[in-house]
Amino acid sequence: MRVAPEVAEALAAGAPVVALESTLVSHGLPRPRNLQVAREAEVAVRDGGAVPAIIAVVAGDVRVGLDNDALRKIAERDDVVKCGVRDLGPAVARGAYGGTTVAATSHIAARAGIRVFATGGLGGVHRDARDTWDESADLETLARTGIVVVCAGVKSILDVGATLERLETLNVTVLGYRTDTFPGFYLTDSGHPAPWRVEAVDEVAAVVRAREELGTDDRAVVVANPLPPEEQLDPALHDRVLAAGLVAAEGAGVRGKDVTPFLLDYLAEETQGSSLDANVRLVLRNARLAAELAVALAA
């Protein structure tokens, strides 16, 4: 694992650092917007008072903090693989390039000593999980990784209710940031309640410190940060396009892990890019909030 000098210096000094995932760059956004948004996320973290650390696998090296050349390779190469925790070993052994998922980023960040991670949305339980057993590895990883994850809930194409049930079963603390309802990624309100509400980063920091004293800090804290209603994807448009997308996926025989990228691409196309715009807004908002939280924890 190679830690960028700026990140290493910040960690050694106890200064605030925020981890950022790289699957958003490698697989989540179209080119060249992916590279632009990655740099904007780094700026958002810096504006919040912290040091950004994008995590990725670069030519077989796990990198914590990317220079411009490495970031460009993750954004522009066609052979970048999507890396969960299980994929890190093979990717490193083969000298591959990899974009790290929520699970892999959380795992690496925690090993590097980073306490806060900002992402777009968590993976979760898929809508047909009763038949397919399809559940994101993010959930199990968060159940054994002591990191604070700032996100916009889980993607609305998933089974949000089942995902919240799994997080409860796994004893992962879920906090709604200034909201009583759990956000649904593109949507401000998923229709499900948030287990706990917090109003400020100092409250989140107090929860983190209390967990450390209680010995329950061996798993994640999820801080669910919703888009403001005026910035969300139009709910009626979202519901209509998602319903059509589910029918299209069934008709095309799309199954398992291929359903999520299919639906995300379908939403982007049928909303004429509005879903992508919402995605970018929430990523940048989460990066800024994570930085402010990292500052509070460092204090």
C-alpha positions as protocol buffer text, in pm:
chain_id: "A"
residue {
  index: 1
  type: MET
  ca { x: 0 y: 0 z: 0 }
}
residue {
  index: 2
  type: ARG
  ca { x: 145 y: 334 z: -106 }
}
residue {
  index: 3
  type: VAL
  ca { x: 22 y: 641 z: 80 }
}
residue {
  index: 4
  type: ALA
  ca { x: 70 y: 975 z: -96 }
}
residue {
  index: 5
  type: PRO
  ca { x: 315 y: 1205 z: 89 }
}
residue {
  index: 6
  type: GLU
  ca { x: 53 y: 1471 z: 161 }
}
residue {
  index: 7
  type: VAL
  ca { x: -185 y: 1210 z: 303 }
}
residue {
  index: 8
  type: ALA
  ca { x: 89 y: 1042 z: 508 }
}
residue {
  index: 9
  type: GLU
  ca { x: 197 y: 1375 z: 656 }
}
residue {
  index: 10
  type: ALA
  ca { x: -160 y: 1463 z: 748 }
}
residue {
  index: 11
  type: LEU
  ca { x: -221 y: 1126 z: 914 }
}
residue {
  index: 12
  type: ALA
  ca { x: 105 y: 1146 z: 1108 }
}
residue {
  index: 13
  type: ALA
  ca { x: 10 y: 1491 z: 1234 }
}
residue {
  index: 14
  type: GLY
  ca { x: -344 y: 1388 z: 1328 }
}
residue {
  index: 15
  type: ALA
  ca { x: -485 y: 1625 z: 1067 }
}
residue {
  index: 16
  type: PRO
  ca { x: -822 y: 1557 z: 898 }
}
residue {
  index: 17
  type: VAL
  ca { x: -822 y: 1326 z: 594 }
}
residue {
  index: 18
  type: VAL
  ca { x: -1117 y: 1208 z: 384 }
}
residue {
  index: 19
  type: ALA
  ca { x: -1105 y: 894 z: 170 }
}
residue {
  index: 20
  type: LEU
  ca { x: -1279 y: 900 z: -168 }
}
residue {
  index: 21
  type: GLU
  ca { x: -1371 y: 598 z: -380 }
}
residue {
  index: 22
  type: SER
  ca { x: -1258 y: 550 z: -738 }
}
residue {
  index: 23
  type: THR
  ca { x: -1533 y: 337 z: -894 }
}
residue {
  index: 24
  type: LEU
  ca { x: -1720 y: 662 z: -946 }
}
residue {
  index: 25
  type: VAL
  ca { x: -1427 y: 767 z: -1163 }
}
residue {
  index: 26
  type: SER
  ca { x: -1365 y: 436 z: -1338 }
}
residue {
  index: 27
  type: HIS
  ca { x: -1721 y: 309 z: -1381 }
}
residue {
  index: 28
  type: GLY
  ca { x: -1978 y: 552 z: -1240 }
}
residue {
  index: 29
  type: LEU
  ca { x: -1960 y: 858 z: -1464 }
}
residue {
  index: 30
  type: PRO
  ca { x: -1903 y: 906 z: -1839 }
}
residue {
  index: 31
  type: ARG
  ca { x: -1582 y: 1049 z: -1976 }
}
residue {
  index: 32
  type: PRO
  ca { x: -1458 y: 1322 z: -1947 }
}
residue {
  index: 33
  type: ARG
  ca { x: -1699 y: 1419 z: -1671 }
}
residue {
  index: 34
  type: ASN
  ca { x: -1560 y: 1147 z: -1444 }
}
residue {
  index: 35
  type: LEU
  ca { x: -1218 y: 1312 z: -1421 }
}
residue {
  index: 36
  type: GLN
  ca { x: -1369 y: 1657 z: -1375 }
}
residue {
  index: 37
  type: VAL
  ca { x: -1594 y: 1542 z: -1090 }
}
residue {
  index: 38
  type: ALA
  ca { x: -1308 y: 1358 z: -918 }
}
residue {
  index: 39
  type: ARG
  ca { x: -1108 y: 1678 z: -909 }
}
residue {
  index: 40
  type: GLU
  ca { x: -1412 y: 1875 z: -793 }
}
residue {
  index: 41
  type: ALA
  ca { x: -1459 y: 1627 z: -508 }
}
residue {
  index: 42
  type: GLU
  ca { x: -1097 y: 1680 z: -403 }
}
residue {
  index: 43
  type: VAL
  ca { x: -1158 y: 2055 z: -404 }
}
residue {
  index: 44
  type: ALA
  ca { x: -1474 y: 2012 z: -197 }
}
residue {
  index: 45
  type: VAL
  ca { x: -1275 y: 1818 z: 65 }
}
residue {
  index: 46
  type: ARG
  ca { x: -1005 y: 2083 z: 74 }
}
residue {
  index: 47
  type: ASP
  ca { x: -1266 y: 2359 z: 101 }
}
residue {
  index: 48
  type: GLY
  ca { x: -1401 y: 2175 z: 405 }
}
residue {
  index: 49
  type: GLY
  ca { x: -1058 y: 2182 z: 570 }
}
residue {
  index: 50
  type: ALA
  ca { x: -935 y: 1826 z: 508 }
}
residue {
  index: 51
  type: VAL
  ca { x: -691 y: 1641 z: 282 }
}
residue {
  index: 52
  type: PRO
  ca { x: -849 y: 1426 z: 9 }
}
residue {
  index: 53
  type: ALA
  ca { x: -729 y: 1070 z: -52 }
}
residue {
  index: 54
  type: ILE
  ca { x: -873 y: 900 z: -359 }
}
residue {
  index: 55
  type: ILE
  ca { x: -809 y: 527 z: -327 }
}
residue {
  index: 56
  type: ALA
  ca { x: -743 y: 299 z: -624 }
}
residue {
  index: 57
  type: VAL
  ca { x: -523 y: 17 z: -752 }
}
residue {
  index: 58
  type: VAL
  ca { x: -265 y: 153 z: -997 }
}
residue {
  index: 59
  type: ALA
  ca { x: -49 y: -97 z: -1185 }
}
residue {
  index: 60
  type: GLY
  ca { x: -80 y: -342 z: -898 }
}
residue {
  index: 61
  type: ASP
  ca { x: -16 y: -90 z: -622 }
}
residue {
  index: 62
  type: VAL
  ca { x: -288 y: 1 z: -374 }
}
residue {
  index: 63
  type: ARG
  ca { x: -268 y: 379 z: -368 }
}
residue {
  index: 64
  type: VAL
  ca { x: -407 y: 603 z: -95 }
}
residue {
  index: 65
  type: GLY
  ca { x: -411 y: 944 z: -259 }
}
residue {
  index: 66
  type: LEU
  ca { x: -360 y: 979 z: -633 }
}
residue {
  index: 67
  type: ASP
  ca { x: -142 y: 1221 z: -823 }
}
residue {
  index: 68
  type: ASN
  ca { x: -271 y: 1368 z: -1150 }
}
residue {
  index: 69
  type: ASP
  ca { x: -114 y: 1097 z: -1365 }
}
residue {
  index: 70
  type: ALA
  ca { x: -259 y: 811 z: -1161 }
}
residue {
  index: 71
  type: LEU
  ca { x: -602 y: 974 z: -1144 }
}
residue {
  index: 72
  type: ARG
  ca { x: -605 y: 1024 z: -1519 }
}
residue {
  index: 73
  type: LYS
  ca { x: -519 y: 658 z: -1575 }
}
residue {
  index: 74
  type: ILE
  ca { x: -808 y: 544 z: -1354 }
}
residue {
  index: 75
  type: ALA
  ca { x: -1040 y: 782 z: -1540 }
}
residue {
  index: 76
  type: GLU
  ca { x: -929 y: 708 z: -1895 }
}
residue {
  index: 77
  type: ARG
  ca { x: -795 y: 352 z: -1928 }
}
residue {
  index: 78
  type: ASP
  ca { x: -1027 y: 88 z: -2069 }
}
residue {
  index: 79
  type: ASP
  ca { x: -884 y: -196 z: -1861 }
}
residue {
  index: 80
  type: VAL
  ca { x: -969 y: -63 z: -1514 }
}
residue {
  index: 81
  type: VAL
  ca { x: -1152 y: -335 z: -1320 }
}
residue {
  index: 82
  type: LYS
  ca { x: -1412 y: -281 z: -1049 }
}
residue {
  index: 83
  type: CYS
  ca { x: -1253 y: -395 z: -724 }
}
residue {
  index: 84
  type: GLY
  ca { x: -1437 y: -510 z: -416 }
}
residue {
  index: 85
  type: VAL
  ca { x: -1242 y: -644 z: -120 }
}
residue {
  index: 86
  type: ARG
  ca { x: -1228 y: -995 z: -271 }
}
residue {
  index: 87
  type: ASP
  ca { x: -1074 y: -854 z: -591 }
}
residue {
  index: 88
  type: LEU
  ca { x: -786 y: -664 z: -431 }
}
residue {
  index: 89
  type: GLY
  ca { x: -557 y: -966 z: -405 }
}
residue {
  index: 90
  type: PRO
  ca { x: -588 y: -1074 z: -770 }
}
residue {
  index: 91
  type: ALA
  ca { x: -567 y: -712 z: -892 }
}
residue {
  index: 92
  type: VAL
  ca { x: -247 y: -650 z: -699 }
}
residue {
  index: 93
  type: ALA
  ca { x: -93 y: -985 z: -796 }
}
residue {
  index: 94
  type: ARG
  ca { x: -159 y: -923 z: -1166 }
}
residue {
  index: 95
  type: GLY
  ca { x: -44 y: -561 z: -1171 }
}
residue {
  index: 96
  type: ALA
  ca { x: -391 y: -444 z: -1269 }
}
residue {
  index: 97
  type: TYR
  ca { x: -566 y: -110 z: -1253 }
}
residue {
  index: 98
  type: GLY
  ca { x: -873 y: -105 z: -1029 }
}
residue {
  index: 99
  type: GLY
  ca { x: -1144 y: 133 z: -917 }
}
residue {
  index: 100
  type: THR
  ca { x: -1230 y: 57 z: -555 }
}
residue {
  index: 101
  type: THR
  ca { x: -1590 y: 12 z: -443 }
}
residue {
  index: 102
  type: VAL
  ca { x: -1738 y: 136 z: -116 }
}
residue {
  index: 103
  type: ALA
  ca { x: -1631 y: -192 z: 46 }
}
residue {
  index: 104
  type: ALA
  ca { x: -1274 y: -191 z: -84 }
}
residue {
  index: 105
  type: THR
  ca { x: -1226 y: 181 z: -21 }
}
residue {
  index: 106
  type: SER
  ca { x: -1353 y: 145 z: 337 }
}
residue {
  index: 107
  type: HIS
  ca { x: -1122 y: -150 z: 400 }
}
residue {
  index: 108
  type: ILE
  ca { x: -812 y: 24 z: 263 }
}
residue {
  index: 109
  type: ALA
  ca { x: -892 y: 359 z: 426 }
}
residue {
  index: 110
  type: ALA
  ca { x: -930 y: 197 z: 767 }
}
residue {
  index: 111
  type: ARG
  ca { x: -599 y: 13 z: 726 }
}
residue {
  index: 112
  type: ALA
  ca { x: -432 y: 343 z: 639 }
}
residue {
  index: 113
  type: GLY
  ca { x: -575 y: 508 z: 951 }
}
residue {
  index: 114
  type: ILE
  ca { x: -835 y: 726 z: 776 }
}
residue {
  index: 115
  type: ARG
  ca { x: -1149 y: 770 z: 984 }
}
residue {
  index: 116
  type: VAL
  ca { x: -1390 y: 931 z: 734 }
}
residue {
  index: 117
  type: PHE
  ca { x: -1495 y: 825 z: 385 }
}
residue {
  index: 118
  type: ALA
  ca { x: -1723 y: 1009 z: 142 }
}
residue {
  index: 119
  type: THR
  ca { x: -1913 y: 837 z: -136 }
}
residue {
  index: 120
  type: GLY
  ca { x: -2229 y: 878 z: -341 }
}
residue {
  index: 121
  type: GLY
  ca { x: -2450 y: 593 z: -225 }
}
residue {
  index: 122
  type: LEU
  ca { x: -2405 y: 255 z: -60 }
}
residue {
  index: 123
  type: GLY
  ca { x: -2471 y: -75 z: -227 }
}
residue {
  index: 124
  type: GLY
  ca { x: -2745 y: -279 z: -70 }
}
residue {
  index: 125
  type: VAL
  ca { x: -3000 y: -554 z: -103 }
}
residue {
  index: 126
  type: HIS
  ca { x: -3133 y: -595 z: -457 }
}
residue {
  index: 127
  type: ARG
  ca { x: -3503 y: -603 z: -530 }
}
residue {
  index: 128
  type: ASP
  ca { x: -3499 y: -967 z: -635 }
}
residue {
  index: 129
  type: ALA
  ca { x: -3266 y: -1081 z: -357 }
}
residue {
  index: 130
  type: ARG
  ca { x: -3513 y: -1345 z: -235 }
}
residue {
  index: 131
  type: ASP
  ca { x: -3448 y: -1533 z: -556 }
}
residue {
  index: 132
  type: THR
  ca { x: -3094 y: -1428 z: -643 }
}
residue {
  index: 133
  type: TRP
  ca { x: -2934 y: -1373 z: -300 }
}
residue {
  index: 134
  type: ASP
  ca { x: -2789 y: -1059 z: -455 }
}
residue {
  index: 135
  type: GLU
  ca { x: -2663 y: -831 z: -182 }
}
residue {
  index: 136
  type: SER
  ca { x: -2380 y: -583 z: -208 }
}
residue {
  index: 137
  type: ALA
  ca { x: -2055 y: -675 z: -32 }
}
residue {
  index: 138
  type: ASP
  ca { x: -2059 y: -318 z: 103 }
}
residue {
  index: 139
  type: LEU
  ca { x: -2290 y: -423 z: 386 }
}
residue {
  index: 140
  type: GLU
  ca { x: -2078 y: -706 z: 527 }
}
residue {
  index: 141
  type: THR
  ca { x: -1764 y: -495 z: 498 }
}
residue {
  index: 142
  type: LEU
  ca { x: -1921 y: -205 z: 686 }
}
residue {
  index: 143
  type: ALA
  ca { x: -2017 y: -453 z: 959 }
}
residue {
  index: 144
  type: ARG
  ca { x: -1648 y: -516 z: 1034 }
}
residue {
  index: 145
  type: THR
  ca { x: -1481 y: -186 z: 942 }
}
residue {
  index: 146
  type: GLY
  ca { x: -1460 y: 101 z: 1188 }
}
residue {
  index: 147
  type: ILE
  ca { x: -1505 y: 397 z: 956 }
}
residue {
  index: 148
  type: VAL
  ca { x: -1753 y: 682 z: 916 }
}
residue {
  index: 149
  type: VAL
  ca { x: -1919 y: 678 z: 574 }
}
residue {
  index: 150
  type: VAL
  ca { x: -2095 y: 990 z: 447 }
}
residue {
  index: 151
  type: CYS
  ca { x: -2339 y: 900 z: 170 }
}
residue {
  index: 152
  type: ALA
  ca { x: -2678 y: 986 z: 21 }
}
residue {
  index: 153
  type: GLY
  ca { x: -2834 y: 661 z: 142 }
}
residue {
  index: 154
  type: VAL
  ca { x: -2857 y: 373 z: -100 }
}
residue {
  index: 155
  type: LYS
  ca { x: -2945 y: 382 z: -465 }
}
residue {
  index: 156
  type: SER
  ca { x: -3320 y: 402 z: -514 }
}
residue {
  index: 157
  type: ILE
  ca { x: -3308 y: 113 z: -763 }
}
residue {
  index: 158
  type: LEU
  ca { x: -3237 y: -121 z: -469 }
}
residue {
  index: 159
  type: ASP
  ca { x: -3464 y: -256 z: -197 }
}
residue {
  index: 160
  type: VAL
  ca { x: -3412 y: 27 z: 50 }
}
residue {
  index: 161
  type: GLY
  ca { x: -3623 y: -123 z: 327 }
}
residue {
  index: 162
  type: ALA
  ca { x: -3442 y: -457 z: 313 }
}
residue {
  index: 163
  type: THR
  ca { x: -3107 y: -279 z: 309 }
}
residue {
  index: 164
  type: LEU
  ca { x: -3194 y: -89 z: 627 }
}
residue {
  index: 165
  type: GLU
  ca { x: -3301 y: -415 z: 789 }
}
residue {
  index: 166
  type: ARG
  ca { x: -2967 y: -573 z: 698 }
}
residue {
  index: 167
  type: LEU
  ca { x: -2775 y: -274 z: 839 }
}
residue {
  index: 168
  type: GLU
  ca { x: -2970 y: -314 z: 1162 }
}
residue {
  index: 169
  type: THR
  ca { x: -2894 y: -686 z: 1176 }
}
residue {
  index: 170
  type: LEU
  ca { x: -2526 y: -612 z: 1116 }
}
residue {
  index: 171
  type: ASN
  ca { x: -2523 y: -350 z: 1396 }
}
residue {
  index: 172
  type: VAL
  ca { x: -2417 y: -70 z: 1163 }
}
residue {
  index: 173
  type: THR
  ca { x: -2514 y: 268 z: 1310 }
}
residue {
  index: 174
  type: VAL
  ca { x: -2720 y: 480 z: 1069 }
}
residue {
  index: 175
  type: LEU
  ca { x: -2760 y: 855 z: 1127 }
}
residue {
  index: 176
  type: GLY
  ca { x: -2985 y: 1083 z: 924 }
}
residue {
  index: 177
  type: TYR
  ca { x: -2808 y: 1417 z: 882 }
}
residue {
  index: 178
  type: ARG
  ca { x: -3072 y: 1682 z: 950 }
}
residue {
  index: 179
  type: THR
  ca { x: -3342 y: 1442 z: 837 }
}
residue {
  index: 180
  type: ASP
  ca { x: -3588 y: 1198 z: 990 }
}
residue {
  index: 181
  type: THR
  ca { x: -3612 y: 1001 z: 667 }
}
residue {
  index: 182
  type: PHE
  ca { x: -3347 y: 789 z: 500 }
}
residue {
  index: 183
  type: PRO
  ca { x: -3246 y: 939 z: 163 }
}
residue {
  index: 184
  type: GLY
  ca { x: -3278 y: 744 z: -160 }
}
residue {
  index: 185
  type: PHE
  ca { x: -2971 y: 865 z: -349 }
}
residue {
  index: 186
  type: TYR
  ca { x: -3136 y: 1066 z: -629 }
}
residue {
  index: 187
  type: LEU
  ca { x: -3433 y: 1127 z: -398 }
}
residue {
  index: 188
  type: THR
  ca { x: -3441 y: 1328 z: -77 }
}
residue {
  index: 189
  type: ASP
  ca { x: -3674 y: 1077 z: 88 }
}
residue {
  index: 190
  type: SER
  ca { x: -3669 y: 702 z: 23 }
}
residue {
  index: 191
  type: GLY
  ca { x: -3995 y: 657 z: 213 }
}
residue {
  index: 192
  type: HIS
  ca { x: -3819 y: 487 z: 505 }
}
residue {
  index: 193
  type: PRO
  ca { x: -3732 y: 644 z: 842 }
}
residue {
  index: 194
  type: ALA
  ca { x: -3376 y: 708 z: 950 }
}
residue {
  index: 195
  type: PRO
  ca { x: -3299 y: 529 z: 1279 }
}
residue {
  index: 196
  type: TRP
  ca { x: -3134 y: 837 z: 1436 }
}
residue {
  index: 197
  type: ARG
  ca { x: -3123 y: 1206 z: 1351 }
}
residue {
  index: 198
  type: VAL
  ca { x: -2827 y: 1440 z: 1402 }
}
residue {
  index: 199
  type: GLU
  ca { x: -2817 y: 1813 z: 1336 }
}
residue {
  index: 200
  type: ALA
  ca { x: -2446 y: 1896 z: 1320 }
}
residue {
  index: 201
  type: VAL
  ca { x: -2105 y: 1740 z: 1264 }
}
residue {
  index: 202
  type: ASP
  ca { x: -2028 y: 1782 z: 1634 }
}
residue {
  index: 203
  type: GLU
  ca { x: -2316 y: 1544 z: 1711 }
}
residue {
  index: 204
  type: VAL
  ca { x: -2176 y: 1287 z: 1470 }
}
residue {
  index: 205
  type: ALA
  ca { x: -1833 y: 1326 z: 1628 }
}
residue {
  index: 206
  type: ALA
  ca { x: -1990 y: 1272 z: 1972 }
}
residue {
  index: 207
  type: VAL
  ca { x: -2150 y: 949 z: 1848 }
}
residue {
  index: 208
  type: VAL
  ca { x: -1816 y: 829 z: 1711 }
}
residue {
  index: 209
  type: ARG
  ca { x: -1638 y: 904 z: 2038 }
}
residue {
  index: 210
  type: ALA
  ca { x: -1910 y: 737 z: 2243 }
}
residue {
  index: 211
  type: ARG
  ca { x: -1874 y: 422 z: 2030 }
}
residue {
  index: 212
  type: GLU
  ca { x: -1499 y: 422 z: 2093 }
}
residue {
  index: 213
  type: GLU
  ca { x: -1557 y: 437 z: 2469 }
}
residue {
  index: 214
  type: LEU
  ca { x: -1818 y: 161 z: 2448 }
}
residue {
  index: 215
  type: GLY
  ca { x: -1606 y: -66 z: 2234 }
}
residue {
  index: 216
  type: THR
  ca { x: -1859 y: -73 z: 1950 }
}
residue {
  index: 217
  type: ASP
  ca { x: -1635 y: 105 z: 1700 }
}
residue {
  index: 218
  type: ASP
  ca { x: -1538 y: -211 z: 1513 }
}
residue {
  index: 219
  type: ARG
  ca { x: -1805 y: -141 z: 1252 }
}
residue {
  index: 220
  type: ALA
  ca { x: -1910 y: 159 z: 1046 }
}
residue {
  index: 221
  type: VAL
  ca { x: -2121 y: 464 z: 1113 }
}
residue {
  index: 222
  type: VAL
  ca { x: -2332 y: 561 z: 812 }
}
residue {
  index: 223
  type: VAL
  ca { x: -2415 y: 931 z: 790 }
}
residue {
  index: 224
  type: ALA
  ca { x: -2703 y: 966 z: 544 }
}
residue {
  index: 225
  type: ASN
  ca { x: -2691 y: 1312 z: 388 }
}
residue {
  index: 226
  type: PRO
  ca { x: -2993 y: 1381 z: 162 }
}
residue {
  index: 227
  type: LEU
  ca { x: -3006 y: 1614 z: -133 }
}
residue {
  index: 228
  type: PRO
  ca { x: -3221 y: 1920 z: -64 }
}
residue {
  index: 229
  type: PRO
  ca { x: -3567 y: 1876 z: -221 }
}
residue {
  index: 230
  type: GLU
  ca { x: -3493 y: 2139 z: -483 }
}
residue {
  index: 231
  type: GLU
  ca { x: -3180 y: 1950 z: -596 }
}
residue {
  index: 232
  type: GLN
  ca { x: -3321 y: 1597 z: -613 }
}
residue {
  index: 233
  type: LEU
  ca { x: -3429 y: 1421 z: -930 }
}
residue {
  index: 234
  type: ASP
  ca { x: -3798 y: 1489 z: -991 }
}
residue {
  index: 235
  type: PRO
  ca { x: -3967 y: 1206 z: -793 }
}
residue {
  index: 236
  type: ALA
  ca { x: -4245 y: 1150 z: -1046 }
}
residue {
  index: 237
  type: LEU
  ca { x: -3993 y: 1128 z: -1331 }
}
residue {
  index: 238
  type: HIS
  ca { x: -3775 y: 898 z: -1123 }
}
residue {
  index: 239
  type: ASP
  ca { x: -4057 y: 657 z: -1041 }
}
residue {
  index: 240
  type: ARG
  ca { x: -4182 y: 645 z: -1398 }
}
residue {
  index: 241
  type: VAL
  ca { x: -3841 y: 585 z: -1554 }
}
residue {
  index: 242
  type: LEU
  ca { x: -3738 y: 332 z: -1289 }
}
residue {
  index: 243
  type: ALA
  ca { x: -4054 y: 128 z: -1343 }
}
residue {
  index: 244
  type: ALA
  ca { x: -3991 y: 127 z: -1718 }
}
residue {
  index: 245
  type: GLY
  ca { x: -3626 y: 37 z: -1658 }
}
residue {
  index: 246
  type: LEU
  ca { x: -3716 y: -264 z: -1446 }
}
residue {
  index: 247
  type: VAL
  ca { x: -3944 y: -389 z: -1724 }
}
residue {
  index: 248
  type: ALA
  ca { x: -3670 y: -327 z: -1981 }
}
residue {
  index: 249
  type: ALA
  ca { x: -3413 y: -515 z: -1773 }
}
residue {
  index: 250
  type: GLU
  ca { x: -3649 y: -812 z: -1739 }
}
residue {
  index: 251
  type: GLY
  ca { x: -3718 y: -811 z: -2110 }
}
residue {
  index: 252
  type: ALA
  ca { x: -3349 y: -798 z: -2194 }
}
residue {
  index: 253
  type: GLY
  ca { x: -3271 y: -1087 z: -1960 }
}
residue {
  index: 254
  type: VAL
  ca { x: -3047 y: -874 z: -1740 }
}
residue {
  index: 255
  type: ARG
  ca { x: -2978 y: -1049 z: -1410 }
}
residue {
  index: 256
  type: GLY
  ca { x: -2770 y: -1025 z: -1094 }
}
residue {
  index: 257
  type: LYS
  ca { x: -2487 y: -775 z: -1076 }
}
residue {
  index: 258
  type: ASP
  ca { x: -2565 y: -648 z: -1427 }
}
residue {
  index: 259
  type: VAL
  ca { x: -2900 y: -502 z: -1319 }
}
residue {
  index: 260
  type: THR
  ca { x: -2757 y: -201 z: -1135 }
}
residue {
  index: 261
  type: PRO
  ca { x: -2540 y: -63 z: -1419 }
}
residue {
  index: 262
  type: PHE
  ca { x: -2822 y: -134 z: -1665 }
}
residue {
  index: 263
  type: LEU
  ca { x: -3072 y: 66 z: -1458 }
}
residue {
  index: 264
  type: LEU
  ca { x: -2832 y: 351 z: -1391 }
}
residue {
  index: 265
  type: ASP
  ca { x: -2758 y: 383 z: -1763 }
}
residue {
  index: 266
  type: TYR
  ca { x: -3131 y: 362 z: -1840 }
}
residue {
  index: 267
  type: LEU
  ca { x: -3208 y: 638 z: -1588 }
}
residue {
  index: 268
  type: ALA
  ca { x: -2935 y: 861 z: -1727 }
}
residue {
  index: 269
  type: GLU
  ca { x: -3057 y: 820 z: -2083 }
}
residue {
  index: 270
  type: GLU
  ca { x: -3429 y: 849 z: -2015 }
}
residue {
  index: 271
  type: THR
  ca { x: -3391 y: 1150 z: -1782 }
}
residue {
  index: 272
  type: GLN
  ca { x: -3164 y: 1318 z: -2038 }
}
residue {
  index: 273
  type: GLY
  ca { x: -2880 y: 1337 z: -1793 }
}
residue {
  index: 274
  type: SER
  ca { x: -3078 y: 1469 z: -1497 }
}
residue {
  index: 275
  type: SER
  ca { x: -2994 y: 1163 z: -1288 }
}
residue {
  index: 276
  type: LEU
  ca { x: -2623 y: 1214 z: -1356 }
}
residue {
  index: 277
  type: ASP
  ca { x: -2652 y: 1578 z: -1253 }
}
residue {
  index: 278
  type: ALA
  ca { x: -2814 y: 1473 z: -925 }
}
residue {
  index: 279
  type: ASN
  ca { x: -2539 y: 1214 z: -876 }
}
residue {
  index: 280
  type: VAL
  ca { x: -2270 y: 1479 z: -912 }
}
residue {
  index: 281
  type: ARG
  ca { x: -2446 y: 1717 z: -674 }
}
residue {
  index: 282
  type: LEU
  ca { x: -2474 y: 1459 z: -399 }
}
residue {
  index: 283
  type: VAL
  ca { x: -2114 y: 1342 z: -439 }
}
residue {
  index: 284
  type: LEU
  ca { x: -1981 y: 1694 z: -393 }
}
residue {
  index: 285
  type: ARG
  ca { x: -2213 y: 1766 z: -100 }
}
residue {
  index: 286
  type: ASN
  ca { x: -2102 y: 1445 z: 71 }
}
residue {
  index: 287
  type: ALA
  ca { x: -1735 y: 1526 z: 15 }
}
residue {
  index: 288
  type: ARG
  ca { x: -1775 y: 1866 z: 180 }
}
residue {
  index: 289
  type: LEU
  ca { x: -1972 y: 1726 z: 476 }
}
residue {
  index: 290
  type: ALA
  ca { x: -1718 y: 1446 z: 525 }
}
residue {
  index: 291
  type: ALA
  ca { x: -1439 y: 1705 z: 537 }
}
residue {
  index: 292
  type: GLU
  ca { x: -1619 y: 1904 z: 803 }
}
residue {
  index: 293
  type: LEU
  ca { x: -1674 y: 1587 z: 1003 }
}
residue {
  index: 294
  type: ALA
  ca { x: -1309 y: 1488 z: 970 }
}
residue {
  index: 295
  type: VAL
  ca { x: -1214 y: 1828 z: 1106 }
}
residue {
  index: 296
  type: ALA
  ca { x: -1448 y: 1782 z: 1402 }
}
residue {
  index: 297
  type: LEU
  ca { x: -1303 y: 1438 z: 1477 }
}
residue {
  index: 298
  type: ALA
  ca { x: -945 y: 1564 z: 1448 }
}
residue {
  index: 299
  type: ALA
  ca { x: -1023 y: 1836 z: 1701 }
}
